[in-house]
């Protein structure tokens, strides 16, 4: 798997098949989604930011960028949760911008 955190890679490798089952579910959800790939990634970024799951942002921001998302779209996705979760998205905002601007 490319661009995933060490934590996620360990989960995939050491969870006795639970990681693969999880990814199977993720795959099925993606296949069933009415959203295009870019919109799906932007939605995922919104959820990650609201839940303060900063480690996952790098991967999903880069995925969104690969699917044509602009930096402004990524920023907007992070800010979607601001009215509900408040400034807890500020750390995610910085992480998402840095991930988008990072050289691959």
N, C-alpha and C positions, 0 to 999 in steps of 0.2 A: 504494500500500500504506500502510495506516495504522499508526502507532505503531512502525515499525521503525527500527533505528539507521541512521545515515548510512552506515556501513560496509556494511550489508546492502543498502541502497538502491543504492549504487554497484555492488556485486556484481551486482544484478539488472539494472542499466542498462548496465554497461560490460563484461560478460563474454561478449559475442558469443553470446548464447542459452544459455549454461551455467546462468545463474540461473533462466531459465524452465524448463529441463530439470530442474533440481534441484527447483523448486517443483512440477512435474508429478509427480515421484517422491513428494514429501511428500504431495501430494493423494491419490495412489493408496494410500499407506500408511494415511492417515487413513480412507479409504473402506473399506479391508479390515480395519481394526481392530475387534475385538470390544468395545473400551472405549468408553464414552460420552465426550462431548467434555470434560467436567470432569475425569474420571479421566485421559484422554489428556494434558491440559495439566498436571495434577499430576505425572504420570510424567515428562513432558518437563522440568518444573522440577527434579525429582530428578536427572536426568541432567545438566542444565546446571550445577547446584550442584556435583555430584561432579567435573565436568570444569573447574570454575572459569570457565565461560563467562558471566561476570557481565553483559555487555552484552545478552545475550538474555533475561535474567530479566524486565526491565521489561515487554516485550511479552507474554511468556507468563504472567506473574503477572496482568496485566490481562485476558488472555484467560480464565484460570481464574476470575477474579472475575466476569467477564461470564457465565460458565457456572454460576455459583452457588457457587463455592468460598469457604469462609470463610477468615479470616486464620489460624485454627488449622490448617486443612487445608494451607494454603500452607507454614506453618512446618514442619509434619510432613513434607511432601514434601521440603523442603530437607534435613531431618535424616535422611532415609532412608539416605543414603550415609555418615553419620558413622562407623559401625563399620568401614567398609572404607577410607575415604579420610581420616578424621580431621578435624582442625580446619580443613582447607582449605575446609570448607563454611561457616565463620563469616563470611567476607566475603559469600558468597552469601546467608546468613541475613539480614544487615543490609540488603542490596540488595533482597531479596524483600519484607521488611516495609515498607521505604520505598516500594517500587513499589505495594504493596497500599494503603497509606495515602494515596498521592498523589491529589490532586484531578485529575480528568480535564478 
